[in-house]
């Protein structure tokens, strides 16, 4: 099993191999927005951190909660200014 590097950029073929899904499934996921990707020269490029988010969504939810907590704290400090 290959390790997904969060800082690497993957093609759709590499993504299919890593996730072990069919070509039609990857197309459907890209079209629905389940996988966020950038189109470069007519081909999709997918960040490794996006793949990790896809297979481990609880990590992303935890990061969002931490971000929201920090944002709220900063807003409360800035409010009196």
N, CA, C and O atoms as a GROMACS GRO file, in nm:
protein
  324
    1UNK      N    1   0.084  -0.118   0.000
    1UNK     CA    2   0.000   0.000   0.000
    1UNK      C    3   0.089   0.124   0.000
    1UNK      O    4   0.183   0.133   0.078
    2UNK      N    5   0.058   0.217  -0.086
    2UNK     CA    6   0.136   0.340  -0.095
    2UNK      C    7   0.092   0.439   0.010
    2UNK      O    8  -0.024   0.441   0.053
    3UNK      N    9   0.186   0.521   0.051
    3UNK     CA   10   0.157   0.625   0.149
    3UNK      C   11   0.122   0.752   0.074
    3UNK      O   12   0.187   0.787  -0.025
    4UNK      N   13   0.019   0.822   0.119
    4UNK     CA   14  -0.023   0.947   0.056
    4UNK      C   15   0.052   1.062   0.121
    4UNK      O   16   0.042   1.083   0.242
    5UNK      N   17   0.127   1.134   0.040
    5UNK     CA   18   0.202   1.250   0.088
    5UNK      C   19   0.112   1.373   0.079
    5UNK      O   20   0.065   1.405  -0.030
    6UNK      N   21   0.086   1.443   0.190
    6UNK     CA   22  -0.006   1.556   0.185
    6UNK      C   23   0.043   1.673   0.100
    6UNK      O   24  -0.037   1.757   0.060
    7UNK      N   25   0.173   1.680   0.072
    7UNK     CA   26   0.227   1.791  -0.005
    7UNK      C   27   0.252   1.757  -0.152
    7UNK      O   28   0.305   1.839  -0.226
    8UNK      N   29   0.213   1.639  -0.193
    8UNK     CA   30   0.234   1.597  -0.331
    8UNK      C   31   0.108   1.621  -0.413
    8UNK      O   32  -0.004   1.624  -0.360
    9UNK      N   33   0.127   1.638  -0.544
    9UNK     CA   34   0.016   1.658  -0.636
    9UNK      C   35   0.000   1.530  -0.717
    9UNK      O   36   0.096   1.478  -0.773
   10UNK      N   37  -0.123   1.480  -0.723
   10UNK     CA   38  -0.151   1.353  -0.790
   10UNK      C   39  -0.240   1.374  -0.912
   10UNK      O   40  -0.323   1.465  -0.916
   11UNK      N   41  -0.220   1.288  -1.013
   11UNK     CA   42  -0.308   1.287  -1.130
   11UNK      C   43  -0.431   1.203  -1.095
   11UNK      O   44  -0.436   1.140  -0.989
   12UNK      N   45  -0.529   1.203  -1.184
   12UNK     CA   46  -0.648   1.121  -1.159
   12UNK      C   47  -0.614   0.972  -1.161
   12UNK      O   48  -0.671   0.894  -1.084
   13UNK      N   49  -0.521   0.932  -1.247
   13UNK     CA   50  -0.481   0.791  -1.251
   13UNK      C   51  -0.412   0.748  -1.122
   13UNK      O   52  -0.439   0.640  -1.069
   14UNK      N   53  -0.324   0.833  -1.071
   14UNK     CA   54  -0.257   0.802  -0.945
   14UNK      C   55  -0.358   0.797  -0.830
   14UNK      O   56  -0.349   0.713  -0.741
   15UNK      N   57  -0.452   0.889  -0.833
   15UNK     CA   58  -0.556   0.893  -0.731
   15UNK      C   59  -0.641   0.767  -0.735
   15UNK      O   60  -0.673   0.709  -0.631
   16UNK      N   61  -0.678   0.725  -0.855
   16UNK     CA   62  -0.758   0.602  -0.871
   16UNK      C   63  -0.684   0.483  -0.812
   16UNK      O   64  -0.742   0.399  -0.744
   17UNK      N   65  -0.553   0.477  -0.840
   17UNK     CA   66  -0.473   0.366  -0.789
   17UNK      C   67  -0.465   0.369  -0.637
   17UNK      O   68  -0.480   0.266  -0.571
   18UNK      N   69  -0.441   0.488  -0.581
   18UNK     CA   70  -0.430   0.500  -0.435
   18UNK      C   71  -0.560   0.466  -0.364
   18UNK      O   72  -0.560   0.399  -0.261
   19UNK      N   73  -0.673   0.514  -0.420
   19UNK     CA   74  -0.803   0.492  -0.356
   19UNK      C   75  -0.869   0.361  -0.399
   19UNK      O   76  -0.969   0.319  -0.341
   20UNK      N   77  -0.811   0.298  -0.502
   20UNK     CA   78  -0.864   0.172  -0.556
   20UNK      C   79  -1.010   0.186  -0.599
   20UNK      O   80  -1.098   0.112  -0.555
   21UNK      N   81  -1.031   0.284  -0.687
   21UNK     CA   82  -1.166   0.308  -0.741
   21UNK      C   83  -1.160   0.308  -0.893
   21UNK      O   84  -1.052   0.318  -0.952
   22UNK      N   85  -1.275   0.296  -0.956
   22UNK     CA   86  -1.282   0.288  -1.102
   22UNK      C   87  -1.274   0.427  -1.166
   22UNK      O   88  -1.294   0.528  -1.098
   23UNK      N   89  -1.244   0.432  -1.297
   23UNK     CA   90  -1.240   0.561  -1.367
   23UNK      C   91  -1.372   0.637  -1.359
   23UNK      O   92  -1.373   0.759  -1.344
   24UNK      N   93  -1.484   0.565  -1.368
   24UNK     CA   94  -1.614   0.633  -1.362
   24UNK      C   95  -1.640   0.690  -1.222
   24UNK      O   96  -1.703   0.795  -1.209
   25UNK      N   97  -1.592   0.622  -1.120
   25UNK     CA   98  -1.611   0.672  -0.983
   25UNK      C   99  -1.531   0.799  -0.960
   25UNK      O  100  -1.581   0.893  -0.899
   26UNK      N  101  -1.407   0.803  -1.009
   26UNK     CA  102  -1.324   0.923  -0.990
   26UNK      C  103  -1.387   1.040  -1.064
   26UNK      O  104  -1.388   1.153  -1.014
   27UNK      N  105  -1.440   1.015  -1.185
   27UNK     CA  106  -1.507   1.122  -1.260
   27UNK      C  107  -1.629   1.174  -1.186
   27UNK      O  108  -1.651   1.294  -1.178
   28UNK      N  109  -1.707   1.082  -1.132
   28UNK     CA  110  -1.827   1.119  -1.058
   28UNK      C  111  -1.791   1.200  -0.932
   28UNK      O  112  -1.860   1.297  -0.899
   29UNK      N  113  -1.686   1.160  -0.863
   29UNK     CA  114  -1.644   1.230  -0.742
   29UNK      C  115  -1.591   1.370  -0.774
   29UNK      O  116  -1.615   1.463  -0.698
   30UNK      N  117  -1.520   1.384  -0.884
   30UNK     CA  118  -1.471   1.515  -0.925
   30UNK      C  119  -1.587   1.607  -0.965
   30UNK      O  120  -1.592   1.724  -0.927
   31UNK      N  121  -1.681   1.551  -1.041
   31UNK     CA  122  -1.795   1.629  -1.088
   31UNK      C  123  -1.885   1.674  -0.973
   31UNK      O  124  -1.936   1.786  -0.974
   32UNK      N  125  -1.904   1.587  -0.873
   32UNK     CA  126  -1.991   1.621  -0.761
   32UNK      C  127  -1.922   1.710  -0.658
   32UNK      O  128  -1.989   1.769  -0.572
   33UNK      N  129  -1.790   1.720  -0.666
   33UNK     CA  130  -1.717   1.802  -0.570
   33UNK      C  131  -1.673   1.725  -0.447
   33UNK      O  132  -1.622   1.785  -0.352
   34UNK      N  133  -1.692   1.594  -0.446
   34UNK     CA  134  -1.647   1.512  -0.333
   34UNK      C  135  -1.495   1.518  -0.321
   34UNK      O  136  -1.440   1.511  -0.212
   35UNK      N  137  -1.428   1.530  -0.436
   35UNK     CA  138  -1.283   1.551  -0.439
   35UNK      C  139  -1.260   1.687  -0.501
   35UNK      O  140  -1.301   1.713  -0.614
   36UNK      N  141  -1.194   1.773  -0.427
   36UNK     CA  142  -1.160   1.906  -0.481
   36UNK      C  143  -1.031   1.894  -0.561
   36UNK      O  144  -0.934   1.834  -0.514
   37UNK      N  145  -1.031   1.950  -0.680
   37UNK     CA  146  -0.914   1.940  -0.767
   37UNK      C  147  -0.900   2.066  -0.851
   37UNK      O  148  -0.995   2.143  -0.865
   38UNK      N  149  -0.783   2.085  -0.906
   38UNK     CA  150  -0.756   2.196  -0.997
   38UNK      C  151  -0.733   2.140  -1.136
   38UNK      O  152  -0.672   2.034  -1.153
   39UNK      N  153  -0.781   2.212  -1.234
   39UNK     CA  154  -0.762   2.167  -1.371
   39UNK      C  155  -0.641   2.240  -1.429
   39UNK      O  156  -0.637   2.363  -1.432
   40UNK      N  157  -0.543   2.163  -1.474
   40UNK     CA  158  -0.420   2.218  -1.530
   40UNK      C  159  -0.402   2.160  -1.668
   40UNK      O  160  -0.384   2.039  -1.684
   41UNK      N  161  -0.408   2.246  -1.769
   41UNK     CA  162  -0.389   2.199  -1.906
   41UNK      C  163  -0.491   2.095  -1.948
   41UNK      O  164  -0.458   2.004  -2.025
   42UNK      N  165  -0.613   2.106  -1.898
   42UNK     CA  166  -0.719   2.012  -1.935
   42UNK      C  167  -0.722   1.884  -1.853
   42UNK      O  168  -0.806   1.798  -1.874
   43UNK      N  169  -0.629   1.872  -1.759
   43UNK     CA  170  -0.625   1.752  -1.674
   43UNK      C  171  -0.637   1.794  -1.528
   43UNK      O  172  -0.589   1.901  -1.488
   44UNK      N  173  -0.700   1.709  -1.448
   44UNK     CA  174  -0.715   1.739  -1.306
   44UNK      C  175  -0.589   1.704  -1.229
   44UNK      O  176  -0.522   1.605  -1.257
   45UNK      N  177  -0.560   1.788  -1.130
   45UNK     CA  178  -0.452   1.764  -1.035
   45UNK      C  179  -0.511   1.771  -0.895
   45UNK      O  180  -0.586   1.863  -0.862
   46UNK      N  181  -0.477   1.673  -0.812
   46UNK     CA  182  -0.539   1.660  -0.681
   46UNK      C  183  -0.429   1.660  -0.575
   46UNK      O  184  -0.332   1.586  -0.585
   47UNK      N  185  -0.446   1.746  -0.475
   47UNK     CA  186  -0.347   1.754  -0.367
   47UNK      C  187  -0.359   1.633  -0.274
   47UNK      O  188  -0.469   1.582  -0.251
   48UNK      N  189  -0.247   1.590  -0.222
   48UNK     CA  190  -0.245   1.477  -0.130
   48UNK      C  191  -0.327   1.504  -0.006
   48UNK      O  192  -0.393   1.414   0.046
   49UNK      N  193  -0.324   1.630   0.044
   49UNK     CA  194  -0.403   1.661   0.163
   49UNK      C  195  -0.552   1.649   0.136
   49UNK      O  196  -0.630   1.621   0.227
   50UNK      N  197  -0.593   1.668   0.012
   50UNK     CA  198  -0.733   1.651  -0.026
   50UNK      C  199  -0.772   1.503  -0.019
   50UNK      O  200  -0.882   1.469   0.024
   51UNK      N  201  -0.682   1.416  -0.061
   51UNK     CA  202  -0.708   1.272  -0.053
   51UNK      C  203  -0.716   1.228   0.092
   51UNK      O  204  -0.801   1.147   0.128
   52UNK      N  205  -0.628   1.281   0.175
   52UNK     CA  206  -0.631   1.247   0.318
   52UNK      C  207  -0.761   1.296   0.382
   52UNK      O  208  -0.817   1.229   0.468
   53UNK      N  209  -0.807   1.414   0.340
   53UNK     CA  210  -0.933   1.467   0.391
   53UNK      C  211  -1.049   1.376   0.352
   53UNK      O  212  -1.142   1.354   0.430
   54UNK      N  213  -1.041   1.324   0.231
   54UNK     CA  214  -1.146   1.237   0.181
   54UNK      C  215  -1.154   1.106   0.258
   54UNK      O  216  -1.264   1.060   0.290
   55UNK      N  217  -1.040   1.047   0.288
   55UNK     CA  218  -1.042   0.918   0.356
   55UNK      C  219  -1.046   0.931   0.508
   55UNK      O  220  -1.070   0.833   0.578
   56UNK      N  221  -1.022   1.053   0.559
   56UNK     CA  222  -1.024   1.074   0.704
   56UNK      C  223  -1.092   1.207   0.736
   56UNK      O  224  -1.025   1.300   0.780
   57UNK      N  225  -1.224   1.218   0.715
   57UNK     CA  226  -1.292   1.346   0.734
   57UNK      C  227  -1.296   1.394   0.879
   57UNK      O  228  -1.310   1.514   0.903
   58UNK      N  229  -1.283   1.303   0.976
   58UNK     CA  230  -1.286   1.349   1.115
   58UNK      C  231  -1.167   1.438   1.148
   58UNK      O  232  -1.177   1.522   1.237
   59UNK      N  233  -1.056   1.420   1.078
   59UNK     CA  234  -0.940   1.506   1.099
   59UNK      C  235  -0.972   1.648   1.054
   59UNK      O  236  -0.935   1.745   1.121
   60UNK      N  237  -1.040   1.660   0.941
   60UNK     CA  238  -1.076   1.793   0.892
   60UNK      C  239  -1.175   1.860   0.986
   60UNK      O  240  -1.162   1.980   1.013
   61UNK      N  241  -1.273   1.786   1.036
   61UNK     CA  242  -1.370   1.845   1.129
   61UNK      C  243  -1.301   1.895   1.254
   61UNK      O  244  -1.335   2.002   1.305
   62UNK      N  245  -1.205   1.820   1.303
   62UNK     CA  246  -1.131   1.861   1.422
   62UNK      C  247  -1.053   1.990   1.394
   62UNK      O  248  -1.051   2.081   1.477
   63UNK      N  249  -0.991   1.998   1.278
   63UNK     CA  250  -0.915   2.118   1.241
   63UNK      C  251  -1.008   2.239   1.229
   63UNK      O  252  -0.970   2.349   1.269
   64UNK      N  253  -1.127   2.219   1.176
   64UNK     CA  254  -1.224   2.329   1.163
   64UNK      C  255  -1.266   2.377   1.301
   64UNK      O  256  -1.277   2.498   1.324
   65UNK      N  257  -1.290   2.285   1.393
   65UNK     CA  258  -1.330   2.324   1.530
   65UNK      C  259  -1.220   2.406   1.597
   65UNK      O  260  -1.249   2.507   1.661
   66UNK      N  261  -1.095   2.364   1.582
   66UNK     CA  262  -0.983   2.439   1.640
   66UNK      C  263  -0.975   2.577   1.578
   66UNK      O  264  -0.957   2.676   1.649
   67UNK      N  265  -0.988   2.585   1.446
   67UNK     CA  266  -0.984   2.713   1.376
   67UNK      C  267  -1.096   2.805   1.425
   67UNK      O  268  -1.072   2.923   1.451
   68UNK      N  269  -1.217   2.751   1.438
   68UNK     CA  270  -1.331   2.832   1.482
   68UNK      C  271  -1.310   2.884   1.624
   68UNK      O  272  -1.345   2.998   1.655
   69UNK      N  273  -1.251   2.801   1.710
   69UNK     CA  274  -1.224   2.841   1.847
   69UNK      C  275  -1.124   2.958   1.850
   69UNK      O  276  -1.143   3.055   1.924
   70UNK      N  277  -1.018   2.947   1.771
   70UNK     CA  278  -0.916   3.052   1.765
   70UNK      C  279  -0.977   3.180   1.707
   70UNK      O  280  -0.951   3.289   1.757
   71UNK      N  281  -1.056   3.165   1.603
   71UNK     CA  282  -1.120   3.281   1.539
   71UNK      C  283  -1.210   3.354   1.638
   71UNK      O  284  -1.209   3.477   1.644
   72UNK      N  285  -1.287   3.279   1.715
   72UNK     CA  286  -1.378   3.338   1.813
   72UNK      C  287  -1.299   3.414   1.920
   72UNK      O  288  -1.337   3.525   1.959
   73UNK      N  289  -1.190   3.354   1.967
   73UNK     CA  290  -1.106   3.418   2.068
   73UNK      C  291  -1.048   3.549   2.016
   73UNK      O  292  -1.046   3.649   2.088
   74UNK      N  293  -1.001   3.550   1.892
   74UNK     CA  294  -0.943   3.670   1.832
   74UNK      C  295  -1.050   3.777   1.815
   74UNK      O  296  -1.026   3.895   1.843
   75UNK      N  297  -1.169   3.737   1.768
   75UNK     CA  298  -1.278   3.834   1.750
   75UNK      C  299  -1.315   3.899   1.882
   75UNK      O  300  -1.342   4.020   1.888
   76UNK      N  301  -1.317   3.820   1.990
   76UNK     CA  302  -1.350   3.876   2.121
   76UNK      C  303  -1.244   3.973   2.171
   76UNK      O  304  -1.276   4.070   2.239
   77UNK      N  305  -1.117   3.949   2.138
   77UNK     CA  306  -1.012   4.040   2.177
   77UNK      C  307  -1.014   4.168   2.095
   77UNK      O  308  -0.985   4.275   2.148
   78UNK      N  309  -1.048   4.158   1.968
   78UNK     CA  310  -1.047   4.273   1.878
   78UNK      C  311  -1.173   4.358   1.896
   78UNK      O  312  -1.170   4.479   1.870
   79UNK      N  313  -1.283   4.299   1.939
   79UNK     CA  314  -1.411   4.366   1.953
   79UNK      C  315  -1.402   4.498   2.030
   79UNK      O  316  -1.458   4.597   1.985
   80UNK      N  317  -1.334   4.503   2.147
   80UNK     CA  318  -1.330   4.628   2.224
   80UNK      C  319  -1.256   4.742   2.153
   80UNK      O  320  -1.278   4.858   2.186
   81UNK      N  321  -1.170   4.711   2.057
   81UNK     CA  322  -1.095   4.815   1.989
   81UNK      C  323  -1.191   4.901   1.913
   81UNK      O  324  -1.150   4.996   1.847
   0.00000   0.00000   0.00000
